[in-house]
Amino acid sequence: MQIFVIGGTGYFGSVLVEHLRSAGHSVTALARSEQSAARLRAAGAVPVAGSITDTEVLRTAAAAADAVVYAASDYAPTAQSTEDELAAVRAVTAGAAEAAGTNGTPGTPGTNGTPGTTGTSPKPVVYTSTGLVYGFDPTDVTEYAVLPEVSAQPVKAQAERIVLGAPGITGIAVRAGLVFGRGGTGLVTGLIDAAVANGAATYIGDGANAWYPVHVDDLADLYVRAIEHPVVGVVNAVGSVPFTFRELAEAIGDLTGTPSVSVPLEVAEAQMGPAVRTLTTSTHLLATKARATYGWDPSERSLVEDVRNGSYTAPPRP
Protein backbone atom coordinates (compact mmCIF):
# COMPACT_ATOMS: atom_id res chain seq x y z
CA MET A 1 0.00 0.00 0.00
CA GLN A 2 0.97 3.63 -0.44
CA ILE A 3 0.51 5.54 2.79
CA PHE A 4 0.41 9.34 3.04
CA VAL A 5 1.64 10.56 6.43
CA ILE A 6 1.21 14.05 7.86
CA GLY A 7 3.78 14.58 10.61
CA GLY A 8 6.22 12.00 9.28
CA THR A 9 9.32 13.82 10.53
CA GLY A 10 8.08 14.29 14.08
CA TYR A 11 8.82 12.13 17.10
CA PHE A 12 6.08 9.56 16.58
CA GLY A 13 5.72 10.09 12.83
CA SER A 14 9.35 9.24 12.10
CA VAL A 15 9.02 5.96 14.00
CA LEU A 16 5.76 5.23 12.19
CA VAL A 17 7.42 5.75 8.79
CA GLU A 18 10.10 3.26 9.82
CA HIS A 19 7.49 0.66 10.80
CA LEU A 20 5.46 1.19 7.63
CA ARG A 21 8.54 0.74 5.47
CA SER A 22 9.53 -2.39 7.43
CA ALA A 23 6.04 -3.79 6.79
CA GLY A 24 6.58 -3.39 3.04
CA HIS A 25 4.50 -0.27 2.44
CA SER A 26 5.56 2.75 0.41
CA VAL A 27 5.27 6.10 2.16
CA THR A 28 4.72 9.66 1.02
CA ALA A 29 4.95 12.29 3.73
CA LEU A 30 4.47 16.01 4.10
CA ALA A 31 7.70 18.04 4.28
CA ARG A 32 7.77 21.71 5.24
CA SER A 33 11.46 22.21 4.43
CA GLU A 34 14.27 20.70 2.44
CA GLN A 35 15.78 19.47 5.70
CA SER A 36 12.58 17.55 6.45
CA ALA A 37 12.50 16.25 2.88
CA ALA A 38 16.06 14.96 3.23
CA ARG A 39 15.14 13.14 6.44
CA LEU A 40 12.20 11.48 4.73
CA ARG A 41 14.30 10.38 1.76
CA ALA A 42 16.85 8.89 4.16
CA ALA A 43 14.01 6.93 5.78
CA GLY A 44 12.87 5.57 2.41
CA ALA A 45 9.85 7.87 2.06
CA VAL A 46 8.91 10.24 -0.75
CA PRO A 47 8.49 13.84 0.45
CA VAL A 48 5.48 15.94 -0.51
CA ALA A 49 6.37 19.63 -0.29
CA GLY A 50 3.96 21.65 1.82
CA SER A 51 2.54 22.27 5.29
CA ILE A 52 -0.80 21.56 6.94
CA THR A 53 -2.05 24.92 5.73
CA ASP A 54 -1.67 23.76 2.10
CA THR A 55 -5.06 22.10 1.99
CA GLU A 56 -5.05 21.45 -1.75
CA VAL A 57 -1.70 19.65 -1.45
CA LEU A 58 -3.14 17.55 1.37
CA ARG A 59 -6.28 16.73 -0.57
CA THR A 60 -4.35 15.70 -3.69
CA ALA A 61 -1.85 13.56 -1.76
CA ALA A 62 -4.66 11.87 0.19
CA ALA A 63 -6.50 11.10 -3.05
CA ALA A 64 -3.37 9.50 -4.52
CA ALA A 65 -2.66 7.28 -1.49
CA ASP A 66 -4.21 4.01 -0.36
CA ALA A 67 -4.39 5.20 3.25
CA VAL A 68 -3.75 8.39 5.22
CA VAL A 69 -2.30 8.95 8.69
CA TYR A 70 -2.52 12.28 10.49
CA ALA A 71 0.34 11.97 12.97
CA ALA A 72 1.07 15.65 13.59
CA SER A 73 0.56 16.81 17.17
CA ASP A 74 0.32 20.27 18.72
CA TYR A 75 -0.30 20.07 22.44
CA ALA A 76 -0.21 23.85 22.99
CA PRO A 77 -2.78 24.87 20.37
CA THR A 78 -3.68 28.45 19.55
CA ALA A 79 -6.85 29.60 17.84
CA GLN A 80 -4.96 29.71 14.54
CA SER A 81 -3.34 26.28 14.91
CA THR A 82 -6.72 24.82 15.84
CA GLU A 83 -8.27 26.28 12.71
CA ASP A 84 -5.35 25.02 10.60
CA GLU A 85 -5.55 21.48 12.00
CA LEU A 86 -9.29 21.17 11.46
CA ALA A 87 -8.98 22.49 7.90
CA ALA A 88 -6.17 20.00 7.23
CA VAL A 89 -8.24 17.09 8.57
CA ARG A 90 -11.19 18.11 6.39
CA ALA A 91 -8.88 18.27 3.36
CA VAL A 92 -7.41 14.78 3.80
CA THR A 93 -10.77 13.16 4.54
CA ALA A 94 -12.25 14.83 1.46
CA GLY A 95 -9.32 13.72 -0.70
CA ALA A 96 -9.51 10.15 0.53
CA ALA A 97 -13.27 10.01 -0.05
CA GLU A 98 -12.96 11.68 -3.45
CA ALA A 99 -10.65 8.94 -4.70
CA ALA A 100 -13.02 6.25 -3.45
CA GLY A 101 -15.77 7.87 -5.47
CA THR A 102 -13.87 7.42 -8.74
CA ASN A 103 -14.31 3.65 -8.66
CA GLY A 104 -17.46 3.34 -6.62
CA THR A 105 -20.03 5.43 -4.85
CA PRO A 106 -19.12 6.15 -1.23
CA GLY A 107 -21.89 5.08 1.08
CA THR A 108 -23.20 6.79 4.17
CA PRO A 109 -21.50 5.66 7.39
CA GLY A 110 -23.65 3.51 9.61
CA THR A 111 -24.45 4.17 13.24
CA ASN A 112 -22.23 3.25 16.20
CA GLY A 113 -19.11 3.01 14.12
CA THR A 114 -20.49 0.71 11.43
CA PRO A 115 -18.94 1.36 8.01
CA GLY A 116 -21.21 2.40 5.17
CA THR A 117 -21.41 0.56 1.89
CA THR A 118 -19.29 1.63 -1.07
CA GLY A 119 -18.38 0.35 -4.50
CA THR A 120 -14.78 -0.04 -3.34
CA SER A 121 -13.25 -0.49 0.10
CA PRO A 122 -13.13 2.98 1.70
CA LYS A 123 -9.64 4.23 2.41
CA PRO A 124 -8.50 4.17 6.00
CA VAL A 125 -7.79 7.59 7.48
CA VAL A 126 -6.12 7.25 10.88
CA TYR A 127 -6.15 10.32 13.11
CA THR A 128 -3.81 10.72 16.08
CA SER A 129 -5.85 11.85 19.06
CA THR A 130 -5.09 11.69 22.78
CA GLY A 131 -6.52 10.34 25.99
CA LEU A 132 -6.69 13.95 27.19
CA VAL A 133 -9.99 14.34 25.29
CA TYR A 134 -11.71 12.48 28.15
CA GLY A 135 -11.29 15.57 30.34
CA PHE A 136 -10.06 15.97 33.89
CA ASP A 137 -10.42 12.85 36.07
CA PRO A 138 -13.22 11.28 33.97
CA THR A 139 -15.38 8.42 35.20
CA ASP A 140 -15.92 6.92 31.73
CA VAL A 141 -12.82 6.36 29.57
CA THR A 142 -14.25 3.80 27.19
CA GLU A 143 -14.15 4.49 23.49
CA TYR A 144 -17.91 5.01 23.57
CA ALA A 145 -17.87 7.72 26.24
CA VAL A 146 -19.55 11.06 25.60
CA LEU A 147 -16.65 13.50 25.61
CA PRO A 148 -16.84 16.64 27.74
CA GLU A 149 -16.98 20.10 26.22
CA VAL A 150 -13.96 21.12 28.31
CA SER A 151 -10.70 19.18 28.14
CA ALA A 152 -6.99 19.81 27.71
CA GLN A 153 -7.31 19.03 23.98
CA PRO A 154 -10.69 20.13 22.56
CA VAL A 155 -9.23 20.39 19.04
CA LYS A 156 -8.55 16.66 19.04
CA ALA A 157 -12.16 15.88 19.90
CA GLN A 158 -13.35 18.17 17.10
CA ALA A 159 -10.99 16.54 14.59
CA GLU A 160 -12.12 13.08 15.68
CA ARG A 161 -15.71 13.99 14.81
CA ILE A 162 -14.63 15.06 11.33
CA VAL A 163 -12.75 11.81 10.68
CA LEU A 164 -15.38 9.51 12.17
CA GLY A 165 -18.27 11.30 10.47
CA ALA A 166 -16.78 11.66 6.99
CA PRO A 167 -18.56 9.56 4.33
CA GLY A 168 -16.58 7.39 1.95
CA ILE A 169 -13.63 6.62 4.25
CA THR A 170 -12.81 4.23 7.07
CA GLY A 171 -12.22 6.75 9.85
CA ILE A 172 -10.12 5.65 12.81
CA ALA A 173 -9.20 7.80 15.82
CA VAL A 174 -6.40 6.58 18.08
CA ARG A 175 -6.53 8.05 21.58
CA ALA A 176 -2.98 7.53 22.73
CA GLY A 177 -1.62 7.79 26.22
CA LEU A 178 1.68 9.53 26.89
CA VAL A 179 4.08 8.25 24.24
CA PHE A 180 7.61 7.42 25.38
CA GLY A 181 10.78 5.65 24.32
CA ARG A 182 13.72 6.31 22.02
CA GLY A 183 14.59 9.31 24.19
CA GLY A 184 11.58 11.30 23.06
CA THR A 185 8.28 13.02 23.82
CA GLY A 186 8.17 16.66 24.84
CA LEU A 187 6.71 16.18 28.33
CA VAL A 188 9.43 13.80 29.52
CA THR A 189 12.35 15.62 27.89
CA GLY A 190 10.94 18.93 29.15
CA LEU A 191 10.83 17.63 32.73
CA ILE A 192 14.40 16.37 32.38
CA ASP A 193 15.60 19.72 31.04
CA ALA A 194 13.75 21.54 33.83
CA ALA A 195 15.39 19.36 36.49
CA VAL A 196 18.83 20.20 35.15
CA ALA A 197 18.05 23.92 34.82
CA ASN A 198 16.38 24.26 38.25
CA GLY A 199 18.42 21.77 40.24
CA ALA A 200 15.39 19.70 41.23
CA ALA A 201 13.01 17.18 39.66
CA THR A 202 9.54 18.33 40.65
CA TYR A 203 6.10 16.80 40.97
CA ILE A 204 2.84 18.42 42.05
CA GLY A 205 1.29 17.70 45.43
CA ASP A 206 1.80 14.12 46.54
CA GLY A 207 2.49 13.01 42.95
CA ALA A 208 0.37 9.89 43.44
CA ASN A 209 -1.68 10.45 40.28
CA ALA A 210 -0.97 7.78 37.66
CA TRP A 211 -0.92 7.61 33.87
CA TYR A 212 -0.66 4.65 31.49
CA PRO A 213 1.93 5.48 28.81
CA VAL A 214 2.57 3.68 25.53
CA HIS A 215 5.94 2.93 23.97
CA VAL A 216 6.46 4.65 20.63
CA ASP A 217 7.27 1.38 18.83
CA ASP A 218 4.14 -0.28 20.21
CA LEU A 219 2.03 2.64 19.06
CA ALA A 220 3.52 2.47 15.56
CA ASP A 221 2.75 -1.25 15.45
CA LEU A 222 -0.91 -0.51 16.25
CA TYR A 223 -1.10 1.98 13.37
CA VAL A 224 0.30 -0.54 10.91
CA ARG A 225 -2.32 -3.06 12.04
CA ALA A 226 -5.12 -0.48 11.77
CA ILE A 227 -4.06 0.49 8.26
CA GLU A 228 -3.80 -3.10 7.05
CA HIS A 229 -7.10 -4.24 8.60
CA PRO A 230 -9.11 -1.06 9.15
CA VAL A 231 -12.21 -0.92 11.34
CA VAL A 232 -14.18 2.31 11.76
CA GLY A 233 -14.12 3.82 15.24
CA VAL A 234 -12.08 4.94 18.22
CA VAL A 235 -9.42 2.91 20.01
CA ASN A 236 -7.47 3.73 23.15
CA ALA A 237 -3.74 3.07 22.87
CA VAL A 238 -1.93 2.61 26.17
CA GLY A 239 0.52 0.15 27.63
CA SER A 240 -0.04 -1.94 30.74
CA VAL A 241 2.67 -0.44 33.00
CA PRO A 242 1.51 2.75 34.75
CA PHE A 243 3.66 5.37 36.46
CA THR A 244 2.97 8.00 39.08
CA PHE A 245 4.36 11.48 38.67
CA ARG A 246 6.31 11.10 41.89
CA GLU A 247 7.95 7.94 40.51
CA LEU A 248 8.76 9.77 37.29
CA ALA A 249 10.28 12.70 39.21
CA GLU A 250 12.38 10.32 41.28
CA ALA A 251 13.63 8.58 38.14
CA ILE A 252 14.45 11.96 36.57
CA GLY A 253 16.23 12.91 39.77
CA ASP A 254 18.36 9.76 39.53
CA LEU A 255 19.11 10.52 35.88
CA THR A 256 20.05 14.15 36.46
CA GLY A 257 21.62 13.87 39.90
CA THR A 258 19.03 16.21 41.41
CA PRO A 259 16.58 15.78 44.32
CA SER A 260 12.91 15.10 43.66
CA VAL A 261 10.76 17.81 45.23
CA SER A 262 7.02 18.33 45.69
CA VAL A 263 5.58 21.64 44.47
CA PRO A 264 2.13 22.94 45.53
CA LEU A 265 -0.40 23.21 42.71
CA GLU A 266 -0.77 26.97 43.13
CA VAL A 267 2.99 27.44 42.73
CA ALA A 268 3.06 25.22 39.63
CA GLU A 269 0.12 27.15 38.13
CA ALA A 270 1.84 30.47 38.80
CA GLN A 271 4.98 29.24 37.03
CA MET A 272 3.49 27.30 34.11
CA GLY A 273 -0.14 28.40 33.78
CA PRO A 274 -3.48 26.64 34.36
CA ALA A 275 -2.73 23.88 31.82
CA VAL A 276 -0.39 22.35 34.40
CA ARG A 277 -3.50 20.99 36.11
CA THR A 278 -3.37 18.18 33.57
CA LEU A 279 -0.27 16.88 35.38
CA THR A 280 -2.32 16.34 38.54
CA THR A 281 -4.89 14.06 36.89
CA SER A 282 -4.99 10.29 36.75
CA THR A 283 -5.89 8.26 33.68
CA HIS A 284 -7.49 4.85 33.66
CA LEU A 285 -7.45 4.09 29.95
CA LEU A 286 -7.42 0.48 28.86
CA ALA A 287 -6.51 -0.83 25.41
CA THR A 288 -9.02 -3.71 25.52
CA LYS A 289 -10.67 -2.73 22.23
CA ALA A 290 -7.35 -2.30 20.39
CA ARG A 291 -6.26 -5.72 21.56
CA ALA A 292 -9.54 -7.37 20.52
CA THR A 293 -9.94 -5.52 17.20
CA TYR A 294 -6.38 -5.56 15.93
CA GLY A 295 -4.70 -8.34 17.92
CA TRP A 296 -2.42 -5.66 19.36
CA ASP A 297 -0.16 -6.80 22.19
CA PRO A 298 1.92 -3.90 23.51
CA SER A 299 5.12 -4.69 25.36
CA GLU A 300 5.39 -4.30 29.12
CA ARG A 301 8.04 -1.60 28.92
CA SER A 302 8.18 0.92 31.76
CA LEU A 303 8.61 4.66 31.32
CA VAL A 304 10.23 4.95 34.75
CA GLU A 305 12.79 2.26 33.95
CA ASP A 306 13.44 3.76 30.53
CA VAL A 307 14.23 7.12 32.17
CA ARG A 308 16.51 5.48 34.72
CA ASN A 309 18.29 2.95 32.53
CA GLY A 310 17.17 3.32 28.94
CA SER A 311 16.96 5.78 26.09
CA TYR A 312 16.89 9.09 27.96
CA THR A 313 19.93 11.22 28.73
CA ALA A 314 20.36 14.38 30.77
CA PRO A 315 21.75 17.51 29.13
CA PRO A 316 24.89 19.05 30.64
CA ARG A 317 24.26 21.32 33.58
CA PRO A 318 24.52 25.04 32.82
Secondary structure, 3 states (H helix, E strand, C coil): CEEEEECCCCHHHHHHHHHHHHCCCEEEEEECCHHHHHHHHHCCCEEEECCCCCHHHHHHHHHHCCEEEECCCCCCCCHHHHHHHHHHHHHHHHHHHHHHHHHCCCCCCCHHHCCCCCCCCCEEEEEEEEHHHHCCCCCCCCCCCCCCCCCCCHHHHHHHHHHHHCCCEEEEEEEECCEECCCCCHHHHHHHHHHHHHCCEEEECCCCCEECCEEHHHHHHHHHHHHHCCCCEEEEECCCCCEEHHHHHHHHHHHHCCCEEEECHHHHHHHHCHHHHHHHCCCCCCCHHHHHHHCCCCCCCCHHHHHHHCCCCCCCCC
